[in-house]
Amino acid sequence: MGLFLGIDGGGTRTSCLIADEASILGAGNASGSNVVRLGEASARAAIESAIRQACAVAGVDPRQVTRSCVGIAGSARPEVRDAIQRIISSVISGDVRVVGDMVIALESAAGTGPGVVVIAGTGSIAYGRNANSETARAGGWGYAVSDEGSGHWIGRTALAAALRVHDENGGCALLDTIQKAWNLDSFERLVPAANATPPPDFAALLPVILSAAEAGDSTARSVLSQAGSELAALARVVMRRLFAGGENVPVAMSGGVFRHCALVRQVFYNILRAEFPQAVLNATVVEPVRGAVEMARRGLP
């Protein structure tokens, strides 16, 4: 009997599952492991912690793992793929497959069949495959030029919108909330912090922006509605490229933005269905790590 390990290495959270042929045996979670954003040392610490947690729950030695699959952003870059291979191979045995985070998300959503998945976590991307096994992607080109609708984008856009309200009205409740979240004691310290190099963790502002929106803050609600629209636009690009025949298209959501924000989900759904009535939206936010386990079970290509 084999043991199969799947990892979803996100910018904020690393999820790990270990399974046999029939069932999930253990799970582990740690902080983010995006090598591009966080560096190899931080990624190693998070991945090793998640693996050891999952194996401890399952009661197995990491060296007993038969095959593993890791989904992570930036996997097309050789230096990222090589770093993940080094990290995984130092902890577990067996074959290791490193793929993009969107690949394991689509596997979780649609298996080997056609479909589209939109990921909105720290970053964002849309990815799909049609019945002819043709694939397409939209977005996911990095926080400086892309990642629309992501946690990072929401945090940065909300701060920009709050500054505009401040300019117009001489104050802004959302701006005060962001200032407190960053533990800053004055507005004068906020702007240098926002423009620092490297940039601050804008994605970490998502919880306070969601809380503000739930309390009725119009600026926060406007930004979240815009995020839903941006994510629908990513899905729209992929669907137009892959599904021109009007056939039913399974569409799934993944990532913390979708998981935690009903407003983003609703706007995304309404816009997508208005233009693509054939879109069959999965109301459950899928967990990409389950796709990684399935790919590990299936074996390397």
Secondary structure, 3 states (H helix, E strand, C coil): CCCEEEEEECCCEEEEEEECCCCEEEEEEEECCCHHHHCHHHHHHHHHHHHHHHHHHHCCCHHHCCEEEEEECCCCCHHHHHHHHHHHHCCCCCEEEEECHHHHHHHHHHCCCCEEEEEECCCEEEEEECCCCCEEEECCCCCCCCCCCCHHHHHHHHHHHHHHHHHHHCCCHHHHHHHHHCCCCCHHHHHHHHCCCCCCCHHHHHHHHHHHHHCCCHHHHHHHHHHHHHHHHHHHHHHHHHCCCCCCEEEEEECHHHHHCHHHHHHHHHHHHHHCCCEEECCCCECHHHHHHHHHHHCCC
